[in-house]
């Protein structure tokens, strides 16, 4: 009968390029699996990246391929939420072709990794919103910071995506999520909603009433009708 150590090794060898934890072997003794993983790490078959987290790298002509950074961060964060942010989010959304030199992530987990920039943000306030919805809000709040494009071009890319039902959430759903964000982001969602023509009157009114009428936001949105900008306090 094949030992637990051999079963673990056989399963790992058949699946290079993925992470392994105790729960990946639910039918086997946890103690025996832990011992097998530790031994395989000592032998060099897998690499340890945190307590109980191992990775079986793919072999390339240049050596072992590193693990996918974002997936590693999510595992290290345990049960805390992790979402791409900044340039990582902008690239993931297709708003820029510029690739981030390091992975930029938002989380409250105490993550320290090489080539990873952590932005500490309270993601729980967004409830069960999808990663894409949170990244869209991040982009709307930083349109001036998206490289290789103008704020207007980036905004209209998002407008087109909503018109084409690209996302799994609607503008109205995004407006509800945005109520947990800062006023500038809520105003930008309102403008986005107007430009798509897909925002309900009820949601638009809720966003409008949540913003101080005396507030003015500074974003370079050349080419958008002045009356549309004034309606959402952009000047």
Backbone bond lengths (Angstrom), bond angles and torsions (degrees), N, CA, C in turn:
res aa  C-N    CA-C-N  psi(-1)  N-CA   C-N-CA  omega(-1)  CA-C   N-CA-C  phi
1 X - - - 1.462 - - 1.532 109.63 -
2 X 1.315 116.88 133.78 1.464 121.87 -176.95 1.523 110.40 -66.45
3 X 1.317 117.06 131.95 1.458 120.91 179.88 1.528 110.46 -71.76
4 X 1.335 114.94 162.21 1.471 119.94 178.06 1.523 110.47 -60.81
5 X 1.327 116.78 -40.09 1.469 120.41 179.82 1.521 110.94 -59.80
6 X 1.332 117.07 -40.92 1.459 120.17 179.48 1.516 111.76 -70.85
7 X 1.349 117.31 -36.56 1.462 120.48 177.65 1.532 110.70 -63.33
8 X 1.324 115.79 -43.24 1.469 120.72 179.39 1.527 110.12 -63.56
9 X 1.319 116.29 -46.60 1.466 120.42 -178.74 1.525 110.79 -63.48
10 X 1.319 116.97 -42.30 1.467 120.32 -179.09 1.527 110.41 -63.27
11 X 1.343 117.03 -42.52 1.461 120.37 179.74 1.509 112.32 -64.02
12 X 1.329 116.37 -40.40 1.462 120.81 -178.86 1.529 111.03 -70.29
13 X 1.317 116.91 -44.35 1.468 120.20 -178.55 1.529 111.72 -62.28
14 X 1.321 117.20 -28.98 1.468 120.67 -178.97 1.522 112.44 -80.22
15 X 1.344 117.72 -7.56 1.466 120.42 -175.13 1.523 111.77 -136.37
16 X 1.331 117.56 69.55 1.466 118.80 177.36 1.522 110.93 -69.58
17 X 1.325 115.81 154.39 1.464 120.00 176.20 1.508 113.65 83.86
18 X 1.334 117.80 28.75 1.466 119.97 176.79 1.527 110.70 -144.86
19 X 1.340 114.17 160.89 1.458 120.72 178.33 1.523 109.83 -86.19
20 X 1.330 114.43 155.25 1.458 120.74 179.37 1.522 110.02 -134.42
21 X 1.343 115.01 137.71 1.458 122.01 176.04 1.528 108.91 -138.17
22 X 1.311 116.55 172.58 1.465 120.55 -179.53 1.523 111.96 -55.78
23 X 1.354 115.88 -39.61 1.468 119.37 -175.74 1.528 113.56 -68.82
24 X 1.328 116.80 -7.90 1.467 119.34 176.64 1.529 111.55 -77.90
25 X 1.319 116.17 -6.42 1.471 120.90 178.73 1.533 108.83 -129.27
26 X 1.330 117.02 62.62 1.478 121.10 -172.12 1.522 115.07 -64.12
27 X 1.314 118.05 -22.69 1.462 120.71 -176.74 1.528 113.29 -91.50
28 X 1.315 115.52 -1.56 1.472 119.90 -177.44 1.523 110.14 -109.54
29 X 1.293 116.31 158.97 1.460 121.87 178.03 1.525 110.72 -60.83
30 X 1.343 115.72 125.45 1.463 120.21 -177.48 1.526 111.31 -59.97
31 X 1.321 117.29 -40.63 1.453 120.81 179.94 1.513 112.46 -63.67
32 X 1.332 115.71 -42.68 1.461 119.78 -179.84 1.527 110.87 -68.77
33 X 1.340 116.77 -37.24 1.471 120.77 178.42 1.527 109.66 -65.85
34 X 1.324 116.88 -42.95 1.468 120.78 179.36 1.525 110.28 -60.05
35 X 1.315 116.20 -42.63 1.468 120.17 178.60 1.528 110.80 -65.07
36 X 1.340 116.44 -40.97 1.465 120.54 -179.32 1.527 110.68 -65.24
37 X 1.325 117.09 -42.43 1.466 120.75 179.42 1.525 111.00 -63.84
38 X 1.319 115.42 -42.68 1.467 119.71 178.81 1.529 110.64 -62.23
39 X 1.312 117.02 -40.79 1.459 120.96 -179.41 1.528 110.90 -68.34
40 X 1.339 117.34 -42.45 1.461 120.58 179.26 1.528 111.15 -65.00
41 X 1.325 116.16 -32.42 1.465 120.24 175.40 1.526 109.88 -66.70
42 X 1.319 116.74 -42.86 1.470 121.30 178.56 1.526 110.83 -62.85
43 X 1.340 115.58 -34.07 1.470 120.30 -179.66 1.522 112.18 -78.72
44 X 1.348 117.62 -13.60 1.455 121.16 177.73 1.515 115.58 94.95
45 X 1.333 117.77 3.02 1.466 119.36 179.50 1.513 110.94 -71.84
46 X 1.330 116.80 -38.62 1.460 121.63 179.07 1.520 109.09 -126.42
47 X 1.330 115.85 163.69 1.457 120.92 179.29 1.522 109.25 -121.33
48 X 1.321 115.74 141.74 1.463 121.27 -179.47 1.516 110.02 -91.02
49 X 1.354 117.02 131.12 1.460 121.87 -179.23 1.527 112.77 -121.44
50 X 1.300 116.64 10.14 1.452 120.96 -179.98 1.520 108.12 162.11
51 X 1.318 116.67 172.74 1.455 119.94 -178.79 1.526 111.43 -58.70
52 X 1.322 115.39 111.66 1.456 120.04 177.51 1.516 114.99 77.06
53 X 1.343 118.04 11.05 1.468 121.98 -178.28 1.529 108.97 -117.33
54 X 1.326 116.26 119.68 1.464 121.84 -178.43 1.526 109.57 -127.70
55 X 1.322 114.83 156.73 1.468 120.04 -179.26 1.526 109.79 -135.91
56 X 1.329 115.31 132.23 1.467 120.83 176.18 1.529 107.39 -100.77
57 X 1.335 118.23 101.42 1.464 120.78 -173.89 1.527 113.83 -71.44
58 X 1.308 114.07 150.35 1.466 119.77 171.06 1.528 108.37 -77.65
59 X 1.305 116.01 144.93 1.461 120.88 177.76 1.528 109.40 -89.29
60 X 1.319 117.37 133.55 1.449 122.12 176.23 1.522 108.81 -128.48
61 X 1.328 115.79 175.49 1.463 119.82 178.31 1.523 111.29 -64.68
62 X 1.319 116.47 -21.26 1.462 120.87 -178.66 1.525 111.66 -99.12
63 X 1.308 116.66 4.62 1.457 119.88 -179.03 1.519 111.69 113.85
64 X 1.320 115.84 -161.16 1.463 120.45 -179.25 1.531 110.80 -69.71
65 X 1.333 116.12 130.52 1.466 120.59 175.81 1.523 108.77 -74.79
66 X 1.340 117.85 137.05 1.469 120.12 180.00 1.529 110.57 -70.87
67 X 1.309 117.52 159.15 1.466 120.04 179.44 1.524 111.06 -71.70
68 X 1.335 118.07 156.48 1.468 120.47 176.10 1.523 109.74 -63.85
69 X 1.320 116.21 120.85 1.461 121.55 -171.66 1.521 113.23 -58.66
70 X 1.333 116.66 -46.40 1.465 119.26 -175.37 1.524 110.98 -64.76
71 X 1.329 116.88 -39.68 1.459 120.08 179.13 1.530 110.27 -65.34
72 X 1.327 116.19 -37.85 1.457 120.29 178.14 1.524 110.72 -64.51
73 X 1.326 116.09 -43.69 1.466 120.14 179.53 1.526 110.54 -60.74
74 X 1.320 117.29 -42.47 1.468 120.32 179.57 1.524 111.26 -61.47
75 X 1.317 117.55 -38.98 1.458 120.78 178.89 1.525 110.89 -68.87
76 X 1.324 116.88 -42.41 1.459 120.68 -179.72 1.519 111.88 -67.27
77 X 1.328 116.42 -27.42 1.463 120.43 179.61 1.523 111.89 -75.44
78 X 1.335 115.29 -8.02 1.461 121.22 -178.66 1.526 109.32 58.33
79 X 1.317 118.77 -116.57 1.463 120.32 -175.15 1.528 113.04 -96.15
80 X 1.331 116.90 2.56 1.464 119.15 179.81 1.523 110.60 -82.44
81 X 1.319 116.41 147.58 1.463 121.63 -174.88 1.526 110.56 -72.05
82 X 1.318 115.34 142.50 1.469 122.32 177.11 1.516 108.18 -134.83
83 X 1.330 117.05 130.30 1.462 122.20 179.78 1.528 108.60 -138.21
84 X 1.314 116.63 142.72 1.467 119.63 174.91 1.527 109.44 -62.93
85 X 1.329 115.94 146.36 1.463 120.99 -178.68 1.520 109.91 -139.13
86 X 1.329 115.68 170.38 1.454 120.40 176.35 1.518 113.11 54.60
87 X 1.337 115.81 -139.23 1.460 120.94 -177.07 1.526 111.86 -60.47
88 X 1.324 117.67 -32.28 1.470 120.12 177.27 1.520 110.38 -61.74
89 X 1.328 116.52 -41.33 1.466 120.89 179.22 1.530 110.69 -71.23
90 X 1.329 116.78 -42.94 1.468 120.16 -178.55 1.528 110.94 -60.57
91 X 1.334 115.70 -41.44 1.462 119.98 179.24 1.524 110.82 -68.62
92 X 1.324 116.83 -41.91 1.458 121.06 -179.82 1.527 111.28 -61.60
93 X 1.324 117.01 -34.97 1.469 121.84 179.67 1.530 112.22 -80.08
94 X 1.329 117.31 -8.59 1.456 120.59 -179.43 1.515 113.65 80.48
95 X 1.338 117.14 21.09 1.463 120.93 -179.25 1.519 112.05 -86.88
96 X 1.331 117.15 -14.32 1.453 122.27 176.77 1.524 108.72 -151.47
97 X 1.325 115.55 149.56 1.471 119.67 176.63 1.526 111.17 -90.61
98 X 1.326 116.30 -7.00 1.462 120.17 -178.56 1.530 109.64 -70.86
99 X 1.325 115.05 128.26 1.455 121.02 -179.38 1.529 110.04 -91.22
100 X 1.322 117.65 135.97 1.467 119.17 178.08 1.528 110.85 -69.50
101 X 1.318 116.59 139.78 1.465 120.65 178.04 1.522 110.39 -69.82
102 X 1.331 116.05 -28.50 1.456 121.69 176.42 1.521 108.10 -133.89
103 X 1.321 116.40 158.53 1.460 120.80 178.10 1.525 108.75 -76.49
104 X 1.345 115.96 129.50 1.459 121.44 178.33 1.519 107.62 -109.67
105 X 1.316 115.76 122.04 1.462 118.99 -176.55 1.527 110.22 -131.78
106 X 1.329 114.51 152.22 1.458 121.37 174.97 1.522 108.60 -109.33
107 X 1.309 116.67 132.04 1.462 121.57 179.69 1.523 108.51 -170.35
108 X 1.314 115.60 165.30 1.463 119.89 171.28 1.525 110.67 -103.69
109 X 1.329 116.36 -1.15 1.458 120.23 179.59 1.531 110.07 -72.93
110 X 1.326 117.94 144.91 1.471 121.52 -179.92 1.530 111.41 -79.90
111 X 1.316 115.99 74.29 1.466 121.75 -177.13 1.528 110.17 -92.84
112 X 1.318 116.30 130.23 1.467 121.80 173.39 1.525 107.35 -132.33
113 X 1.331 116.13 109.54 1.458 121.44 179.98 1.523 109.13 -141.19
114 X 1.325 117.27 150.19 1.466 119.61 174.17 1.526 109.64 -63.01
115 X 1.312 116.36 143.46 1.459 123.15 175.59 1.527 112.85 60.35
116 X 1.318 115.34 31.47 1.463 120.69 175.42 1.530 108.02 -133.85
117 X 1.333 115.93 125.56 1.464 120.73 174.41 1.522 108.34 -103.36
118 X 1.311 115.88 124.60 1.462 120.95 -178.61 1.521 110.12 -103.76
119 X 1.332 115.68 125.95 1.461 122.18 173.73 1.525 106.34 -106.32
120 X 1.305 116.57 115.97 1.461 120.04 -176.45 1.537 109.72 -79.15
121 X 1.323 114.95 112.50 1.462 121.16 -178.71 1.522 109.95 -135.96
122 X 1.324 115.07 146.77 1.459 120.97 175.92 1.526 108.23 -81.86
123 X 1.321 116.36 97.00 1.456 121.00 -178.75 1.527 112.31 -85.36
124 X 1.322 116.46 -14.93 1.459 119.62 -179.57 1.527 111.79 -65.22
125 X 1.324 116.55 -25.10 1.471 119.60 -178.62 1.524 112.05 -64.15
126 X 1.334 116.97 -19.06 1.464 120.52 -179.68 1.534 112.38 -87.52
127 X 1.327 116.95 3.13 1.453 119.95 178.21 1.516 112.12 61.66
128 X 1.334 115.68 -132.79 1.468 119.84 -178.10 1.523 112.64 -96.36
129 X 1.332 117.20 23.37 1.470 121.25 177.89 1.521 110.15 -58.03
130 X 1.329 116.85 146.27 1.463 121.34 -179.94 1.525 110.50 -71.44
131 X 1.331 115.01 161.27 1.468 120.09 176.37 1.526 110.60 -57.21
132 X 1.333 116.64 -42.87 1.465 120.36 -178.68 1.521 111.60 -60.92
133 X 1.324 117.24 -39.59 1.470 120.11 -179.77 1.521 110.54 -64.02
134 X 1.329 116.66 -42.60 1.464 120.33 179.01 1.524 110.37 -66.72
135 X 1.342 117.41 -37.78 1.466 120.28 178.44 1.525 111.31 -67.47
136 X 1.329 117.71 -36.05 1.465 120.73 177.19 1.525 109.89 -63.72
137 X 1.323 117.73 -42.76 1.459 120.74 177.42 1.524 110.79 -62.34
138 X 1.339 116.10 -39.92 1.464 120.66 177.52 1.521 110.31 -61.03
139 X 1.331 116.35 -44.32 1.463 120.60 179.90 1.530 111.28 -64.93
140 X 1.318 116.94 -42.70 1.469 120.56 -179.82 1.528 111.58 -64.07
141 X 1.304 115.96 -28.71 1.458 119.23 178.67 1.512 114.08 -83.70
142 X 1.347 116.52 -8.52 1.468 120.59 -177.03 1.531 111.75 -136.28
143 X 1.316 117.45 38.89 1.469 120.42 -177.82 1.524 112.38 -58.73
144 X 1.331 116.83 -33.27 1.469 120.59 179.81 1.526 112.44 -70.80
145 X 1.328 117.17 -13.62 1.460 120.79 -175.40 1.524 113.73 -101.54
146 X 1.322 117.68 0.06 1.464 120.93 -177.71 1.533 108.90 -82.87
147 X 1.328 118.60 118.82 1.478 120.74 -175.58 1.525 113.00 -76.63
148 X 1.321 115.18 161.14 1.468 123.30 175.56 1.523 113.30 61.90
149 X 1.310 117.42 25.96 1.461 121.46 177.45 1.520 108.03 -163.92
150 X 1.311 116.88 167.93 1.460 120.09 174.26 1.523 108.64 -101.11
151 X 1.329 118.48 160.43 1.461 120.19 177.22 1.532 112.53 -56.00
152 X 1.329 116.08 -38.93 1.464 119.64 179.56 1.526 110.98 -65.60
153 X 1.328 116.85 -44.16 1.470 119.89 179.46 1.527 111.14 -62.37
154 X 1.334 116.33 -42.80 1.464 120.02 179.94 1.524 110.66 -64.36
155 X 1.339 115.92 -41.44 1.469 119.59 179.42 1.516 110.87 -62.15
156 X 1.340 117.07 -43.43 1.463 119.92 -178.17 1.533 112.12 -71.00
157 X 1.322 117.45 -25.73 1.467 118.72 173.12 1.521 109.99 -63.70
158 X 1.329 116.07 -40.77 1.463 119.84 177.39 1.520 110.83 -68.73
159 X 1.318 116.30 -38.86 1.465 120.23 176.97 1.523 110.48 -57.54
160 X 1.327 116.70 -47.85 1.469 121.21 179.40 1.520 111.61 -61.16
161 X 1.322 116.96 -39.44 1.461 119.91 -179.63 1.529 111.51 -63.96
162 X 1.319 116.40 -38.46 1.458 119.01 177.66 1.531 111.44 -71.23
163 X 1.311 116.34 -36.52 1.464 119.19 177.59 1.525 111.50 -64.57
164 X 1.331 115.54 -31.55 1.476 120.88 -179.16 1.528 112.31 -93.00
165 X 1.347 116.97 7.57 1.474 121.90 -179.16 1.527 111.58 54.77
166 X 1.320 115.46 41.45 1.459 121.97 -178.15 1.527 111.65 -67.81
167 X 1.332 116.30 -36.62 1.461 120.92 -176.91 1.528 111.14 -90.53
168 X 1.308 115.68 163.62 1.469 120.88 178.25 1.527 111.14 -85.33
169 X 1.325 117.36 0.91 1.456 122.86 178.86 1.529 109.16 -126.64
170 X 1.301 116.28 156.10 1.460 121.68 -178.06 1.528 110.92 -97.47
171 X 1.322 115.81 171.19 1.467 120.33 175.47 1.524 110.14 -61.06
172 X 1.327 117.05 -38.78 1.463 120.55 179.49 1.526 111.06 -63.77
173 X 1.313 116.48 -40.76 1.468 119.83 177.15 1.520 110.82 -66.88
174 X 1.342 116.18 -38.76 1.458 119.92 177.51 1.526 110.74 -63.15
175 X 1.325 117.27 -37.39 1.464 120.77 -179.74 1.522 110.79 -63.76
176 X 1.330 117.32 -36.08 1.461 120.63 176.72 1.512 111.10 -66.62
177 X 1.335 116.60 -42.43 1.466 121.14 179.05 1.528 110.25 -64.94
178 X 1.327 115.77 -37.31 1.462 121.01 -177.29 1.520 112.95 -65.29
179 X 1.317 118.24 -18.99 1.460 120.59 179.30 1.527 111.30 -62.71
180 X 1.319 116.63 -18.52 1.467 120.69 177.62 1.522 111.75 -88.83
181 X 1.327 117.07 -1.72 1.463 121.03 -176.07 1.532 110.01 -105.05
182 X 1.329 115.72 -177.32 1.457 120.64 -176.54 1.525 111.44 -76.80
183 X 1.341 117.47 161.61 1.465 121.77 -175.62 1.530 114.23 -55.07
184 X 1.330 117.34 -39.92 1.463 119.66 -178.78 1.515 111.15 -60.69
185 X 1.322 116.68 -40.74 1.459 120.62 179.73 1.531 110.01 -68.16
186 X 1.327 117.36 -40.34 1.467 120.31 177.89 1.521 110.78 -61.87
187 X 1.335 116.10 -40.51 1.461 120.00 177.99 1.527 110.92 -64.55
188 X 1.310 116.67 -39.56 1.466 120.61 -179.60 1.526 110.85 -67.17
189 X 1.334 116.67 -36.68 1.465 119.73 176.43 1.525 109.49 -65.45
190 X 1.338 116.75 -37.96 1.459 119.72 176.59 1.515 112.04 -61.94
191 X 1.333 116.24 -44.20 1.464 120.66 177.68 1.522 110.85 -63.97
192 X 1.314 116.48 -43.50 1.462 121.54 176.49 1.526 110.19 -57.52
193 X 1.325 115.93 -44.27 1.456 119.88 179.46 1.514 112.45 -61.64
194 X 1.333 116.75 -41.76 1.468 120.41 178.26 1.529 111.04 -63.45
195 X 1.340 116.10 -41.22 1.461 119.93 -177.12 1.529 112.16 -70.18
196 X 1.332 116.21 -28.53 1.467 118.71 177.56 1.524 111.76 -83.42
197 X 1.324 115.64 -24.90 1.470 119.50 -175.03 1.515 112.06 72.33
198 X 1.340 116.23 16.20 1.464 119.88 -174.60 1.528 113.47 -112.60
199 X 1.327 117.78 10.37 1.452 119.00 -178.52 1.531 109.51 -96.03
200 X 1.334 115.18 135.24 1.462 120.42 -179.88 1.521 110.03 -74.77
201 X 1.330 116.83 150.69 1.458 121.45 -179.61 1.523 111.44 -56.82
202 X 1.326 116.88 -40.71 1.461 121.24 -179.36 1.523 111.06 -61.20
203 X 1.336 116.75 -45.05 1.461 120.62 -179.08 1.522 111.07 -69.71
204 X 1.315 115.63 -38.47 1.467 119.53 179.43 1.522 110.39 -63.24
205 X 1.317 115.91 -44.39 1.464 120.70 -179.71 1.520 111.39 -62.78
206 X 1.335 116.46 -40.12 1.460 120.50 179.61 1.526 110.87 -62.43
207 X 1.325 116.25 -42.84 1.466 119.93 177.64 1.523 110.30 -64.23
208 X 1.312 115.91 -45.40 1.469 121.75 -177.06 1.526 110.94 -59.87
209 X 1.327 116.58 -43.54 1.461 120.66 -177.20 1.529 112.53 -73.91
210 X 1.325 116.81 -16.23 1.463 120.05 -179.16 1.526 112.75 -83.60
211 X 1.338 116.32 -3.71 1.467 120.82 -175.95 1.516 109.89 -112.89
212 X 1.307 116.39 130.20 1.465 122.17 177.16 1.526 109.21 -57.73
213 X 1.337 118.64 123.66 1.472 120.93 -177.37 1.522 114.02 -62.07
214 X 1.326 117.70 -17.32 1.469 120.45 -179.68 1.527 112.63 -91.68
215 X 1.343 116.00 -4.42 1.467 120.30 -177.57 1.530 111.44 -74.46
216 X 1.325 116.36 142.87 1.457 122.46 174.57 1.534 108.68 -127.84
217 X 1.335 115.43 133.10 1.465 120.42 179.73 1.525 109.62 -110.78
218 X 1.327 116.04 142.59 1.456 121.51 -179.26 1.530 110.11 -106.39
219 X 1.319 116.83 108.88 1.460 123.15 173.66 1.519 107.22 -143.98
220 X 1.334 118.05 137.94 1.462 121.94 -178.26 1.523 110.33 -82.20
221 X 1.326 116.24 88.74 1.469 121.12 -177.15 1.519 110.83 -111.90
222 X 1.333 115.50 62.86 1.458 120.98 -179.88 1.522 110.39 -64.94
223 X 1.334 115.73 139.58 1.463 120.23 175.96 1.512 114.35 96.21
224 X 1.319 117.82 -10.08 1.467 120.93 177.46 1.530 108.44 -94.05
225 X 1.301 116.87 138.36 1.465 122.28 -175.81 1.526 111.10 -51.70
226 X 1.336 117.60 130.37 1.473 121.86 -178.81 1.525 113.26 -54.57
227 X 1.348 116.93 -37.68 1.461 118.75 -179.05 1.526 111.69 -66.46
228 X 1.345 116.40 -32.75 1.459 120.33 177.42 1.530 110.49 -68.93
229 X 1.333 115.77 -39.22 1.453 120.30 178.37 1.528 110.95 -67.53
230 X 1.314 117.26 -43.19 1.460 120.67 -179.98 1.519 111.70 -63.42
231 X 1.340 116.17 -35.21 1.467 119.52 -179.09 1.519 111.93 -60.38
232 X 1.338 116.41 -25.73 1.455 120.57 -178.19 1.516 111.96 -117.05
233 X 1.336 116.89 21.07 1.467 123.26 170.41 1.525 114.04 69.38
234 X 1.328 116.54 27.22 1.459 119.11 175.21 1.525 108.77 -97.91
235 X 1.318 115.09 130.34 1.445 117.59 -177.38 1.517 111.76 -153.45
